[in-house]
Amino acid sequence: MVVNCEERFSIYVLKATVEIKEYIDRHPLAWITVNEHAVRQRVNRKDLQKCFKQQYGKKISEYQKLKRIDAACEMLLAAKMTKKEIAALCGYSNQNNFSNAFKKVKNMSPQAWQKKYGTS
């Protein structure tokens, strides 16, 4: 039996979950840890993580990664920055780490994605 967040968690945790998702959607390149989100929202970190996963089907960190890669895709389409610059903006320490993360999400390299979906 799946327990709905409304039944398992307080209204404060539910509200925090929605606010964190909205924050990540608006600021995909912001690097805020799950613990920092919990402190800012004044909720228990474990409850926050469980409720977020239950509501959205992904861990907070996974959702952040997806949104960062989506932002990287937009930057790749603009083609005004190097892949190294995009990697740095997305918070990756080097282009190789960025490329590996990108491949895990999009099932292709940034270069292949840019070639397939880019206009140039």
Secondary structure, 3 states (H helix, E strand, C coil): CCCCHHHHCCHHHHHHHHHHHHHHHHCCCCCCCHHHHHHHHCCCHHHHHHHHHHHHCCCHHHHHHHHHHHHHHHHHHHCCCCHHHHHHHCCCCCHHHHHHHHHHHHCCCHHHHHHHHCCC
